[in-house]
Amino acid sequence: MAFEEEINDAIGAHSVWKMKLHTAIAVGKADANVHDVAKDDACAFGQWLYSPALSPAVRASSDYLAVRRLHADFHKCAAKVLECIRHADKAQANAQLEGEYERVSNDLMAALRKWKRAAH
């Protein structure tokens, strides 16, 4: 898959997570495993991000490093929301979702778009 497609797919997939988390909070349970969600190399984008498909030069770029860090932070934040749901703490889950998760998610989306523009 081409670089731009990978980025577009990542933006779409990570955007869907907010809806999934809202739903999980509303129903009080999640299908996702907290431990698995916390891993930034388990999703399709994470697998690509850590794969040998990216050259050493790309991996050394500031855009790649920013995306990799923010992607890991995104997964940690999503796992925190799920952990709150697991403990039936809807108020804290919502606070995490609308606070740290929202900030990190927005930062990740901006970094992905920046990286995509820089690749042209």
SVG drawing of the C-alpha trace seen along z (x, -y; Angstrom):
<svg xmlns="http://www.w3.org/2000/svg" viewBox="-26 -20 44 28">
<polyline fill="none" stroke="black" stroke-width="0.4" points="0.0,0.0 1.3,-3.5 2.4,-5.9 -0.5,-8.2 -3.0,-5.3 -1.4,-4.1 -1.7,-7.6 -5.3,-8.0 -6.2,-4.6 -4.6,-5.5 -6.5,-8.8 -9.8,-7.0 -9.1,-4.0 -8.0,-6.2 -10.9,-8.6 -13.3,-5.7 -11.9,-4.9 -13.6,-7.9 -17.0,-6.6 -16.1,-3.2 -15.1,-4.6 -18.2,-6.8 -20.3,-3.7 -18.3,-1.6 -18.8,-4.3 -22.6,-4.5 -23.1,-0.8 -20.6,-0.4 -18.5,2.3 -16.0,2.6 -15.2,5.5 -11.6,4.4 -8.9,5.7 -7.1,3.0 -3.7,4.6 -4.1,5.1 -5.3,1.6 -2.3,0.2 0.1,1.7 1.0,-0.7 2.3,2.0 -0.8,4.2 -3.1,2.2 -2.6,2.2 -1.0,-1.2 1.3,-0.3 2.4,2.8 3.3,0.7 4.9,-2.0 7.3,0.5 7.8,2.6 10.8,2.7 8.7,1.1 9.9,-2.2 13.4,-3.2 16.0,-4.1 15.9,-7.7 12.1,-7.9 12.5,-6.4 15.0,-9.1 12.7,-12.0 11.2,-14.3 7.7,-13.6 8.1,-9.9 9.4,-10.2 6.5,-12.6 3.9,-10.3 5.4,-7.2 5.4,-9.0 1.9,-10.4 0.6,-7.0 2.0,-5.3 0.4,-8.0 -2.9,-7.6 -3.0,-3.9 -2.1,-4.5 -4.9,-7.1 -7.4,-4.8 -6.4,-2.0 -6.9,-4.5 -10.4,-5.1 -11.1,-1.4 -9.6,-0.8 -12.1,-3.4 -14.9,-1.6 -13.7,1.7 -13.9,0.2 -17.4,-1.1 -16.2,-4.7 -18.1,-6.5 -17.3,-9.9 -13.6,-9.3 -13.9,-7.6 -15.6,-10.6 -13.1,-13.0 -10.2,-11.0 -12.0,-10.8 -12.7,-14.5 -9.4,-15.5 -6.1,-13.7 -7.5,-11.4 -9.0,-14.2 -5.8,-16.3 -3.5,-13.4 -5.9,-12.2 -6.0,-15.7 -2.2,-16.0 -1.8,-12.6 -4.2,-13.6 -2.3,-16.9 1.1,-15.0 -0.2,-12.5 -1.5,-15.2 1.8,-17.1 3.8,-13.9 1.6,-13.2 2.2,-16.8 5.9,-16.6 6.1,-13.3 4.9,-15.1"/>
</svg>
